[in-house]
């Protein structure tokens, strides 16, 4: 017997039926012409979702954290400076990964649950103009806060500093424009708003980022996550062997993206916005209080402090056991006091909202 | 339309039907009790196949190369010495990954297509007794050669040097005994003799390797492949969040291992031996000449130089297009002149052998 889950946590989300169906296709070798066509088409689909023309757009064979490390490891050399926006768990992780790679980390902070001020990030850059990279999380999965990254690119594009954006929870959920916003590097994950199972991390690098990577004087410490080698493997003709990519996961991502593009990128953003607003308008009626302030609240991930009478651990256990619904717990100060509710990809529907609210009402009765 | 492939290359192999079926199960979150039970049972199954009691036995969320890098990055500190056996492509890769991580690499070589002499490896260790690690590939996927790793462990166990074995193609195909052979660290891949799709890299670390990792004075350069963090994520209770592991791939690995264990580890070794011997006895009759010498020939991967009248590129194209059969091309000196034929996991059957030989006979007629 398999538990059938409605996945409304911070990810994975319940994948599109098309993505699940695609998993069962016959496995292909990584040099099979049919696989190569699939991976090129997946790159085309990713470009449409990232809103970019970047040739170097590919799925790293790992999860979102692998995408993060691939970008930091490929773009930073030891001793270089990176300015990181930190207002949640994944901003902290950017610091940790960059530090391990030997970079000097300059932190620009905002309290958890509030948005970074882009002016603070740009001020830090004026104080550290030699920085190789500015890295910001567009959608903080730990708090449900949207960071406004759009103002950063045009300023940084006039300098030698690159802009890296974490779009793990953002991509396919809320507006993100890699080319129009002059983002040099961006990574995401298959299992959130793209509606595929976990295992792949879409990455895109623009021309300035590719040049920085090609001109580095030290080798990238990671072989597995070297985006130069991954370019030559996924995009060169003939491909230069690097690892044995999973056709199974590529099929599923390709199918999830196909479903997304059929609906249309902007329509998908609208759906996430509409469904998130519905949840966020109803939660206070049940006694929840929303953590992220109005204006920087993500529709696809809502963090809400529990009402009196709802105890986190037992309530989530009942939600999973009796209703087959997964939501996430709070992180940091909010551990044990809040839920993180994802409405992403296939799970971003009015039905998800009424199902969760209905089950929560039952829990509040008990 | 999906091409249906008989995968007889160096990997992936055609997975077990049980593994394919498992892919379609509902996606689970990485904190779901059902997922946690699955991952613990997968660890138990991996221990049976690795023939070990090591608690730290888990599937890294990446391919075999991620397993290699996870072991090297976690066990080596910058400036430490690693002795690497090099008699093929994957020995070279061990050198490359260790070098990128800042290690000093001492190479022990044998010509491609021949086996390493364990006495040479031990002599190199006597010359470099301060080496932190000796790393050897048990089954060279590039040449089809078996390296005898059994004599290394008992010698190294009397020193402070650890033994790391690459079992990407070996595990589940030919005898490998992590505990009895005193192997300190070992990694493999899901898509070869374990009969699951690609995407996961099983890794096991023994007590000496865990102690070395826990006592290191520099951080592991990779966050994503830090086996200490992965231990706390996969095996601690409660799990400490690290990344969003793919329940989809875990299901498939778990199911492939279940099928393997139902047949029995030693029976599976016997099947690979029997089927490989059948292929290797028949190929010379078609004019192929076997590359690996008798005694160090892997049953699960056979490298054979093509007979006159069979041109590599066109022949493999026809094999794939007309018969749906994938075999691999030669590497290095053997590029364009040899095939690498895998008989691994579900594809290690007499039917695979007669199918390939029958198709090859047709190609030779043309």
Contacts between the chains, C-beta under 8 A, distances in Angstrom:
chain1	res1	chain2	res2	distance
A	2	B	25	5.0
A	2	B	26	5.7
A	2	B	34	7.8
A	3	B	26	6.8
A	3	B	28	7.0
A	3	B	32	7.3
A	3	B	34	5.0
A	4	B	26	4.9
A	5	B	26	5.6
A	5	B	27	7.1
A	5	B	28	6.1
A	5	B	29	7.1
A	5	B	32	7.0
A	7	B	27	6.5
A	7	B	29	6.1
A	9	B	29	5.5
A	11	B	244	5.8
A	12	B	27	5.3
A	12	B	29	6.2
A	12	B	30	7.8
A	12	B	244	6.0
A	12	B	247	7.6
A	14	B	26	7.8
A	14	B	27	6.6
A	15	B	27	5.8
A	20	B	24	5.9
A	20	B	27	7.8
A	21	B	24	7.7
A	23	B	23	4.0
A	23	B	24	5.8
A	23	B	248	6.4
A	24	B	20	5.9
A	24	B	21	7.7
A	24	B	23	5.8
A	24	B	24	5.4
A	25	B	2	5.0
A	26	B	2	5.6
A	26	B	3	6.8
A	26	B	4	4.9
A	26	B	5	5.6
A	26	B	14	7.9
A	27	B	5	7.2
A	27	B	7	6.5
A	27	B	12	5.3
A	27	B	14	6.6
A	27	B	15	5.8
A	27	B	20	7.8
A	27	B	191	7.7
A	27	B	197	5.3
A	27	B	198	7.7
A	28	B	3	7.1
A	28	B	5	6.2
A	29	B	5	7.1
A	29	B	7	6.0
A	29	B	9	5.5
A	29	B	12	6.3
A	29	B	326	4.9
A	30	B	12	7.8
A	32	B	3	7.3
A	32	B	5	7.0
A	32	B	320	7.1
A	32	B	326	6.5
A	33	B	320	7.7
A	34	B	2	7.8
A	34	B	3	5.0
A	61	B	62	6.0
A	61	B	63	5.7
A	61	B	66	7.5
A	61	B	199	7.1
A	62	B	61	5.9
A	62	B	62	5.0
A	62	B	66	6.9
A	62	B	224	6.3
A	62	B	243	7.9
A	63	B	61	5.7
A	63	B	243	4.5
A	63	B	244	5.1
A	63	B	245	7.3
A	63	B	246	7.4
A	64	B	243	7.2
A	64	B	244	6.8
A	65	B	223	6.9
A	65	B	224	5.2
A	65	B	242	7.4
A	65	B	243	4.4
A	66	B	61	7.5
A	66	B	62	6.9
A	66	B	224	5.0
A	66	B	243	7.5
A	69	B	222	6.6
A	69	B	223	5.9
A	69	B	224	4.7
A	73	B	222	7.9
A	93	B	223	7.4
A	96	B	223	6.1
A	97	B	223	4.6
A	97	B	224	7.9
A	99	B	219	7.6
A	100	B	219	5.0
A	100	B	220	6.9
A	100	B	221	5.4
A	100	B	222	7.0
A	100	B	223	5.7
A	101	B	221	6.2
A	102	B	221	7.6
A	189	B	244	7.0
A	191	B	27	7.6
A	191	B	244	6.0
A	191	B	246	7.8
A	197	B	27	5.2
A	197	B	246	5.9
A	197	B	247	7.5
A	197	B	248	4.3
A	198	B	27	7.7
A	198	B	244	4.7
A	198	B	245	6.8
A	198	B	246	4.2
A	198	B	247	7.6
A	198	B	248	7.3
A	199	B	61	7.1
A	199	B	199	5.7
A	199	B	246	4.0
A	199	B	248	6.9
A	199	B	249	5.9
A	219	B	99	7.6
A	219	B	100	5.1
A	220	B	100	6.9
A	221	B	100	5.4
A	221	B	101	6.2
A	221	B	102	7.6
A	221	B	221	4.7
A	221	B	222	7.3
A	222	B	69	6.6
A	222	B	73	7.9
A	222	B	100	7.0
A	222	B	221	7.4
A	222	B	222	5.8
A	222	B	225	7.7
A	223	B	65	6.9
A	223	B	69	5.9
A	223	B	93	7.4
A	223	B	96	6.1
A	223	B	97	4.7
A	223	B	100	5.7
A	224	B	62	6.3
A	224	B	65	5.3
A	224	B	66	4.9
A	224	B	69	4.7
A	224	B	97	8.0
A	224	B	225	7.0
A	225	B	222	7.7
A	225	B	224	7.0
A	242	B	65	7.4
A	243	B	62	7.9
A	243	B	63	4.5
A	243	B	64	7.2
A	243	B	65	4.4
A	243	B	66	7.5
A	244	B	11	5.8
A	244	B	12	6.1
A	244	B	63	5.2
A	244	B	64	6.8
A	244	B	189	7.0
A	244	B	191	6.0
A	244	B	198	4.8
A	245	B	63	7.3
A	245	B	198	6.8
A	246	B	63	7.4
A	246	B	191	7.7
A	246	B	197	5.8
A	246	B	198	4.2
A	246	B	199	4.0
A	246	B	249	7.6
A	247	B	12	7.7
A	247	B	197	7.6
A	247	B	198	7.6
A	248	B	23	6.4
A	248	B	197	4.3
A	248	B	198	7.3
A	248	B	199	6.9
A	248	B	248	8.0
A	248	B	249	7.8
A	248	B	252	7.7
A	249	B	199	5.9
A	249	B	246	7.6
A	249	B	248	7.8
A	249	B	249	7.5
A	252	B	248	7.8
A	320	B	32	7.1
A	320	B	33	7.7
A	326	B	29	4.9
A	326	B	32	6.5
